[in-house]
Amino acid sequence: MHLSKPSLLLVVLTLNLAQAQTIRNGEDLLRAMHDRYKDSWYQTVTFTQKSTTYKPDGTSTAETWYEAALFPGRLRIDIGPATEGKGYIFSNGSVTVITENKVVANKKDINMLLVLGFDVYCQDPEVTTVRLNVEENQLVNVFGEFGICLGGLKSA
């Protein structure tokens, strides 16, 4: 599996959130997201999903992923039953790749879905800003009342 970092993430906020706080920059957006749910966001979640990989030759493979998260910053993905020993562990800015119950890679990798889909609500907004590692003027574009584009303008 190739883990890539998207150069652009779209975060659509409700009109109520936009009206509640004025969003002028990326830090304002992250603070608004955090403040809205900081007292009620869950700290753990588990779920199962079917993941389909489409290959260039037109074939595909489907796998069951078993996921468990502890927020902020930790996500374990078992690909197939845990007894098969295949998966990923994301922990505070790095990913460990496991095959046949052995660590085969360990590298820095920010899982943007983890940061912006979950961690943003339960960790200090300044920590989220550092995790995003983008300059403030690249962090946010406001598109009227309909949404906010959060992400860097840098190419991937």
N, C-alpha and C positions, 0 to 999 in steps of 0.2 A: 504494500500500500504506500502510495506517495502522499506524504503529508505536506500540503502547501499552505502558504499564508495568503489569504486573499488581500488584494491591494485596496479593496473597497468593501466596506460593510454598510448595509442599509439598516438603520434602526428607525422604525416608524413609531412615533409617539402619538398618543391620543391628544385630541384638542384640549382636553381638560388639563393634562400635564403641561402642555405648552402655555396655557393660560395661567396656570398656577405659578410658574416661574418664568422669568425672561431668560431665554437662552441666547447668549451673545457669542459663546465660544465653546470649544470642546470641554473645557473644565466645567462650565456651567451645566452642560448636558449630562456629564458623568455624575455631578453632584445631585442634579434633579432626579436622575434614575436611582441613585443610591438612597436619597432622602425619602423617596416615595415608598420604598419597601424595606428599609434597613431594620425595622422592628418586627417584620412579619415574614421575611424571606426564609425558606427552609434551608437547613444546613446539610441535609443528606437527601439523596434520591437514588433509586435503582430502577432500571427498566431494561426491556429486551426489545431489540429491533432486528428486522431483516435488512441486510445491506447487500445491494446488487452492484457488482463491478462489471462495467461494459468495456470490453477489450477492443483494440483497433481492428482486429480481424472480424468483428461483428458478433463474436461469442460473448457470453456473460456467465458469471458465477454468482450464486447467492449464498450468503452465510448468515448465521444468527449471531448477533453481537449481544453480549450480556454486559451491561454497563452499571457501574456504581460510582457515585461521586460524593466527596466530602468537600464542602465549600468553606472558604475559598481555596482554589488552586489544585485540587486533586481529583483525578478521574482515572478509573481503571476500566479497560475494555478487554473482555475475554472474547476472542473470536472462536466460536464453538464452545463446547463444554470446557470448563476450567481444567478438567483433567487432561485435555489435549495440550495445555501449556503454550497457547499461542495468543498474543495480545499486546497491548500497549498500556503503559502507566505514565500518565501526565502528572507531574508534580512540580508546582511552583517554577515554571519556566523551563522545564526539561521534559524529554520523553525517553522512556526506556522501552525498547522493543524486545519482546520475548518470543522465542521459537523453541518448540520442544522442551519447554521448561528451563531454557537457558537464556541469559541476557545476551543478545547478539548486537545490540547497539544502544548507546546512550548519548543523547545530544541535546543542545539547547533548542527549544522549540516552544513558542508561545502558542497555545491553542486558543485562537481568537474566539471561537464559539464559547469556550469555557469562561474566558475573561468577560466578554460582553453579554453572554446569555445568562450567566449565573453569578460570577464573582462580583460584578459591578454592584450588585444589590447588597452584598454582605461584607465588603471590605472598604476601607477608607478610599475615597475617590482619588486621593493623591497616589495611592498604590496602583490603582487601575491606570492612571495616567502614565506612570512609569512603565507598567507592563505593556502599554500600547506603544511606547517608545517612538512617538511622533511629536513633531513640533506643534504648538498650539494652533498656528494658522493653517495647519493641514488636518487638524482633528475633526473639524465639523463644517458642514455647509447647511444652512437653513433654507428650506424650500417652502416658504410661506407657512400656512397653517397645516399643511398635509404631512410633513415629515421632515426628518433630519437625516442627512447622510453623514455617517461617522466612519472615518477611516483616512488613511494617508493618501496623498496624491502621488506618492512614489510608485514606480513600477515594481512588480513582484520580483 
